[in-house]
Amino acid sequence: MRILLTSPHRVWPADSGPAVRTLGIARTLAEMGHEVTVLGSGDAWPREPARPVRCRWYTARGRLGHFTNRDFRRAYRRELDERPDLVISSYPYQSLMLVGPAGRAGIPIVYDAQNVEAHRFRDLGHPLRAQVVRRAEALLCSRARAILAVTVEDQARLERYYGRPSTLLPNGVDVTRFHPAPPDPGLVERYGLQGRRVALYFGSLDYGPNRDALGFLIREAWPIVRGRVPTASLLVVGRHPPAWASGLPGVVVTGPAEDILSHIRLAHVVAVPLSTGGGMRLKVIEALACGQTVLSTPFGATGVPADGDGLRLADLDAFAPRLAELLEDSPPPGANAAARRLAMCFDWRRLVAKVDWEGLAAGRPVDRSVSPA
């Protein structure tokens, strides 16, 4: 089949959750033998890193450009002229630009609901944004041939909000790339981590929920952890770190990292103290795939079953003592075999292959559950 994936976001470099999911699905579909094109925003596309996916780009025009963008319209019409069998739309913002041309061309759309966006904005305290986004999301849900959801919680919300059933396609991980390996000695030396017990927090730090979680970790949890484990270091990795995170005892702020994989491998424990946001956190399964022990809030681990060995859970009020305990007793970086086994259930190749993509394109009934088990 010919498949077109569209995104309102920059998809390369894949340094955000939306980009990682979009490219993860696209590459897997291409490996399965489909002819796949990704249409994302940006200034240019690389020649090599996105293979075997054909990449096209359009000029982004700020947040308003998510909803209306003449450059996207032109690029999208050109791609529809190539007669794809299926359009997969990431996020609902472009719905006004998507559904009319696809409908007139008789090309079905699948909505890849990486979050239930109206619900997410409401939870983040943005009711006006939630209303605007809900209109776009309702339109796309009503016109899409099928909807993909990342968690069972999102499936229930989509049905409650928009009266549409959805197919479960959890977030996945490339287990051939994300795998256990020893820490890079050069990075250990660069960050002064010799002989330290390392807790890692990583993510896009210009995203409110990630920044809030970092604030909790540094201001509330870390003093308790350092009091119990004097050799502990907190490694903070991600773009746009807040100034207040730097210069604190036992805290190392790296900024953005081109190679997040090598930084994950530095950790004894990966901390995920999230309490807001949406969807399913890719950072959890990426860390698990590297054989790392992960401590998360139940909310942060939505969509991933806690096994008590690789993935541990703690509410915020118990997070600091649990993190200290794990830093004292966790296996060396990359040595948590249970974590790796759990992540293998979320291999992109396994998850994407379970979806009947031909059935979606043809309008046949499809299985609503793509279980990672």
C-alpha positions as CSV (number, residue, x, y, z in Angstrom):
1,M,0.0,0.0,0.0
2,R,0.9,3.6,-0.4
3,I,0.6,5.4,3.0
4,L,0.9,9.1,3.8
5,L,1.5,10.2,7.4
6,T,1.0,13.9,8.2
7,S,2.1,15.9,11.3
8,P,1.7,19.5,12.4
9,H,5.1,19.1,14.1
10,R,8.7,18.9,13.1
11,V,9.4,15.2,12.7
12,W,13.2,15.3,12.3
13,P,15.2,15.3,14.4
14,A,13.1,12.9,16.4
15,D,13.6,14.7,19.7
16,S,10.0,14.7,20.9
17,G,7.3,12.2,21.7
18,P,5.2,13.1,18.6
19,A,8.1,12.8,16.3
20,V,9.3,9.5,17.8
21,R,5.8,7.9,17.4
22,T,5.2,9.2,13.9
23,L,8.6,8.0,12.6
24,G,8.4,4.7,14.6
25,I,5.1,3.8,12.9
26,A,6.3,5.1,9.5
27,R,9.6,3.2,9.5
28,T,7.9,0.0,10.6
29,L,5.3,0.2,7.9
30,A,8.1,0.8,5.4
31,E,9.9,-2.3,6.7
32,M,6.7,-4.3,6.2
33,G,6.8,-3.4,2.5
34,H,4.5,-0.4,2.3
35,E,5.5,2.7,0.4
36,V,5.5,5.3,3.1
37,T,5.7,9.1,3.0
38,V,5.9,11.4,6.0
39,L,4.8,15.1,5.6
40,G,6.0,17.2,8.5
41,S,6.9,20.8,9.2
42,G,10.5,22.1,9.1
43,D,13.1,23.9,7.1
44,A,14.5,20.9,5.3
45,W,14.6,17.1,5.6
46,P,17.8,15.1,5.9
47,R,18.8,12.7,3.1
48,E,19.7,9.7,5.2
49,P,18.3,9.4,8.8
50,A,14.7,8.7,7.9
51,R,15.3,5.8,5.5
52,P,13.4,3.7,4.3
53,V,10.7,6.4,4.6
54,R,10.2,9.1,1.9
55,C,10.2,12.5,3.6
56,R,8.5,15.7,2.6
57,W,8.3,19.0,4.4
58,Y,6.4,22.3,4.5
59,T,7.1,25.6,6.2
60,A,5.7,25.8,9.7
61,R,3.9,29.1,10.6
62,G,3.6,29.0,14.4
63,R,0.7,27.6,16.4
64,L,-1.9,29.1,14.1
65,G,-0.2,27.2,11.2
66,H,-1.3,24.0,12.9
67,F,-4.8,24.8,11.9
68,T,-4.4,26.7,8.7
69,N,-1.3,26.8,6.6
70,R,-1.1,27.5,2.8
71,D,2.2,25.7,2.6
72,F,0.8,22.5,4.2
73,R,-2.3,22.7,1.9
74,R,-0.1,22.8,-1.2
75,A,2.2,20.0,-0.1
76,Y,-0.8,17.9,1.0
77,R,-2.5,18.3,-2.3
78,R,0.6,17.3,-4.1
79,E,0.8,14.1,-2.0
80,L,-2.8,13.3,-2.6
81,D,-2.2,13.6,-6.3
82,E,0.1,10.5,-5.8
83,R,-3.0,8.6,-4.8
84,P,-2.1,7.1,-1.4
85,D,-4.3,4.3,-0.2
86,L,-4.4,5.7,3.3
87,V,-3.7,8.9,5.2
88,I,-2.6,8.7,8.8
89,S,-3.0,12.0,10.6
90,S,-1.0,12.7,13.8
91,Y,-2.9,15.1,16.1
92,P,-6.2,16.8,15.2
93,Y,-5.1,20.3,14.5
94,Q,-4.9,20.0,10.7
95,S,-8.4,18.5,10.4
96,L,-9.9,21.4,8.5
97,M,-7.2,21.1,5.9
98,L,-7.2,17.3,5.8
99,V,-10.7,16.0,5.5
100,G,-12.1,17.9,2.5
101,P,-9.3,17.1,0.0
102,A,-9.1,13.5,1.2
103,G,-12.9,13.1,1.0
104,R,-13.1,14.5,-2.5
105,A,-10.3,12.1,-3.6
106,G,-11.9,9.1,-1.9
107,I,-8.9,8.5,0.3
108,P,-9.6,7.3,3.8
109,I,-8.0,9.0,6.9
110,V,-6.9,7.3,10.0
111,Y,-6.6,9.6,13.0
112,D,-3.6,8.6,15.2
113,A,-4.7,10.1,18.5
114,Q,-1.4,10.4,20.3
115,N,-3.4,12.0,23.1
116,V,-7.0,13.1,23.5
117,E,-6.0,16.7,23.0
118,A,-9.1,18.4,24.3
119,H,-8.9,16.4,27.5
120,R,-5.2,17.2,27.8
121,F,-5.6,20.9,27.5
122,R,-8.5,20.9,30.0
123,D,-6.4,19.0,32.5
124,L,-3.5,21.5,32.0
125,G,-5.9,24.4,32.9
126,H,-6.5,25.8,29.4
127,P,-10.3,25.6,28.9
128,L,-10.4,28.0,25.9
129,R,-7.7,26.0,24.1
130,A,-9.6,22.8,25.0
131,Q,-12.8,24.1,23.4
132,V,-11.0,25.1,20.1
133,V,-9.1,21.8,19.9
134,R,-12.2,19.8,20.7
135,R,-13.9,21.2,17.6
136,A,-11.0,20.2,15.4
137,E,-10.8,16.8,17.2
138,A,-14.5,16.2,16.8
139,L,-14.3,16.9,13.0
140,L,-11.4,14.5,12.5
141,C,-13.0,11.8,14.6
142,S,-16.3,12.1,12.7
143,R,-14.7,11.9,9.3
144,A,-11.9,9.4,10.0
145,R,-12.2,5.8,8.7
146,A,-10.6,4.7,12.0
147,I,-9.0,6.1,15.1
148,L,-5.8,4.8,16.8
149,A,-5.4,5.3,20.6
150,V,-2.3,4.8,22.7
151,T,-4.0,3.7,26.0
152,V,-7.2,2.0,27.1
153,E,-7.9,5.2,29.1
154,D,-7.7,7.2,25.9
155,Q,-10.0,4.7,24.1
156,A,-12.6,5.3,26.8
157,R,-12.2,9.1,26.5
158,L,-12.5,9.1,22.7
159,E,-15.7,7.2,22.9
160,R,-17.1,9.4,25.7
161,Y,-16.1,12.7,24.0
162,Y,-16.8,11.8,20.3
163,G,-18.9,8.6,20.3
164,R,-16.3,6.7,18.3
165,P,-14.6,3.4,19.0
166,S,-10.8,3.2,18.4
167,T,-8.1,0.7,17.8
168,L,-5.4,0.4,20.5
169,L,-1.9,1.0,19.2
170,P,0.4,1.7,22.2
171,N,3.6,3.6,21.9
172,G,6.5,1.4,21.0
173,V,10.3,1.3,20.9
174,D,12.9,0.2,18.5
175,V,14.5,-2.6,20.6
176,T,17.3,-3.1,18.1
177,R,18.5,0.5,18.7
178,F,17.5,0.8,22.4
179,H,19.3,-2.1,24.1
180,P,21.5,-2.6,27.1
181,A,25.1,-1.6,26.9
182,P,27.8,-0.3,29.4
183,P,27.9,3.4,30.2
184,D,30.1,5.5,27.9
185,P,33.3,6.2,29.9
186,G,33.7,9.5,28.1
187,L,30.3,10.7,29.3
188,V,30.9,9.5,32.8
189,E,34.0,11.6,32.9
190,R,32.4,14.6,31.2
191,Y,29.6,14.8,33.8
192,G,31.8,13.8,36.8
193,L,29.8,10.6,37.5
194,Q,32.7,8.4,38.6
195,G,31.6,6.4,41.6
196,R,28.2,8.1,41.7
197,R,24.7,6.5,41.9
198,V,22.9,8.2,39.0
199,A,19.2,9.0,38.7
200,L,18.2,10.3,35.3
201,Y,15.4,12.6,34.3
202,F,15.0,13.3,30.6
203,G,12.5,14.9,28.3
204,S,11.6,18.1,26.5
205,L,11.9,20.6,29.3
206,D,9.9,23.3,27.5
207,Y,6.8,21.1,27.9
208,G,4.9,22.1,31.0
209,P,4.3,18.7,32.5
210,N,7.9,17.7,32.1
211,R,9.1,21.0,33.7
212,D,6.6,20.5,36.6
213,A,7.9,17.0,37.2
214,L,11.5,18.3,37.2
215,G,10.5,21.0,39.7
216,F,9.1,18.3,42.1
217,L,12.2,16.1,41.6
218,I,14.7,18.9,42.3
219,R,12.9,20.9,45.0
220,E,11.1,18.3,47.0
221,A,12.5,14.8,46.3
222,W,16.2,15.4,45.7
223,P,17.1,16.9,49.1
224,I,15.6,13.8,50.7
225,V,17.5,11.5,48.3
226,R,20.8,13.2,48.8
227,G,20.3,13.0,52.6
228,R,20.1,9.2,52.4
229,V,22.5,8.6,49.4
230,P,25.3,11.1,49.5
231,T,26.9,9.6,46.4
232,A,23.7,10.2,44.3
233,S,23.8,12.5,41.3
234,L,20.7,13.7,39.3
235,L,21.4,13.9,35.6
236,V,18.9,16.1,33.8
237,V,18.8,15.8,30.0
238,G,16.6,17.7,27.6
239,R,16.2,20.9,25.5
240,H,15.4,24.2,27.1
241,P,16.3,23.3,30.8
242,P,15.1,26.0,33.3
243,A,17.8,28.2,34.8
244,W,16.7,27.2,38.3
245,A,17.8,23.6,37.7
246,S,21.5,24.5,37.3
247,G,24.2,24.9,39.9
248,L,22.5,22.7,42.6
249,P,24.5,20.2,44.7
250,G,24.4,16.8,43.1
251,V,22.5,18.0,40.0
252,V,24.0,17.8,36.5
253,V,22.1,19.6,33.7
254,T,23.3,18.7,30.2
255,G,20.8,20.5,28.0
256,P,19.7,18.7,24.8
257,A,21.5,15.5,23.8
258,E,21.9,14.4,20.2
259,D,22.3,10.8,21.4
260,I,19.7,10.2,24.2
261,L,20.5,6.5,24.1
262,S,24.0,6.9,25.5
263,H,22.6,9.1,28.3
264,I,20.0,6.6,29.3
265,R,22.7,4.1,29.7
266,L,24.4,6.2,32.4
267,A,21.6,5.7,34.9
268,H,21.1,3.4,37.8
269,V,17.4,4.6,38.0
270,V,15.3,6.5,35.5
271,A,12.9,8.8,37.4
272,V,9.5,9.7,35.9
273,P,7.5,11.7,38.5
274,L,4.9,12.9,36.1
275,S,1.4,14.0,37.3
276,T,0.0,15.8,34.2
277,G,0.1,15.4,30.5
278,G,-1.4,12.9,28.1
279,G,-1.0,9.7,26.2
280,M,1.8,7.2,27.0
281,R,5.3,8.2,27.9
282,L,7.9,6.9,25.4
283,K,10.7,7.6,27.9
284,V,9.5,4.8,30.1
285,I,9.7,2.1,27.5
286,E,12.9,3.5,26.0
287,A,14.6,3.2,29.4
288,L,13.2,-0.2,30.0
289,A,14.5,-1.4,26.6
290,C,18.0,-0.3,27.7
291,G,17.7,-2.6,30.8
292,Q,17.3,0.3,33.2
293,T,15.3,0.3,36.4
294,V,12.4,2.8,36.1
295,L,10.6,4.5,39.0
296,S,7.4,6.3,37.9
297,T,4.2,7.6,39.3
298,P,1.2,5.5,38.3
299,F,0.2,8.4,36.0
300,G,3.7,8.5,34.3
301,A,3.5,4.8,33.6
302,T,0.1,4.9,32.0
303,G,-0.1,2.1,29.3
304,V,2.8,0.1,30.7
305,P,2.1,-2.7,33.2
306,A,4.3,-2.4,36.3
307,D,6.1,-5.6,36.9
308,G,7.7,-4.8,40.3
309,D,11.2,-5.4,38.9
310,G,11.9,-3.4,35.8
311,L,9.1,-0.8,36.3
312,R,8.4,0.3,39.9
313,L,5.6,2.7,40.9
314,A,5.3,5.2,43.7
315,D,2.9,8.1,44.3
316,L,4.5,11.5,44.7
317,D,4.4,11.5,48.5
318,A,6.4,8.3,48.5
319,F,8.6,9.0,45.5
320,A,11.7,10.4,47.3
321,P,12.3,7.6,49.8
322,R,11.6,5.0,47.1
323,L,14.1,6.6,44.7
324,A,16.7,6.7,47.5
325,E,16.1,3.0,48.2
326,L,16.4,2.0,44.5
327,L,19.6,4.1,44.1
328,E,21.1,2.2,47.1
329,D,20.1,-1.3,45.8
330,S,19.4,-1.2,42.1
331,P,21.4,-3.3,39.7
332,P,24.2,-1.7,37.6
333,P,23.1,0.4,34.5
334,G,21.7,-1.9,31.9
335,A,21.6,-5.0,34.0
336,N,17.9,-5.2,34.8
337,A,16.8,-8.1,32.7
338,A,13.2,-7.8,33.7
339,A,13.0,-4.3,32.3
340,R,14.3,-5.5,29.0
341,R,11.8,-8.4,28.9
342,L,8.9,-5.9,29.6
343,A,10.1,-3.5,26.8
344,M,10.3,-6.3,24.3
345,C,6.5,-6.5,24.4
346,F,6.4,-2.9,23.0
347,D,8.7,-3.5,20.0
348,W,7.3,-1.3,17.2
349,R,7.6,-4.3,14.8
350,R,5.4,-6.4,17.0
351,L,2.8,-3.7,17.6
352,V,2.4,-2.3,14.1
353,A,2.3,-5.7,12.5
354,K,-0.8,-6.5,14.6
355,V,-2.9,-3.7,13.0
356,D,-4.8,-4.7,9.9
357,W,-3.8,-1.7,7.8
358,E,-5.3,-3.1,4.6
359,G,-8.5,-3.6,6.5
360,L,-8.4,0.0,7.6
361,A,-7.9,1.2,4.1
362,A,-10.7,-1.0,2.8
363,G,-13.2,-0.2,5.5
364,R,-13.3,-3.7,6.9
365,P,-13.9,-4.2,10.7
366,V,-10.6,-4.4,12.5
367,D,-9.5,-5.7,16.0
368,R,-9.8,-2.8,18.4
369,S,-7.0,-4.2,20.7
370,V,-3.4,-4.3,19.8
371,S,-2.2,-5.9,23.0
372,P,1.5,-5.8,23.8
373,A,1.3,-9.0,25.8
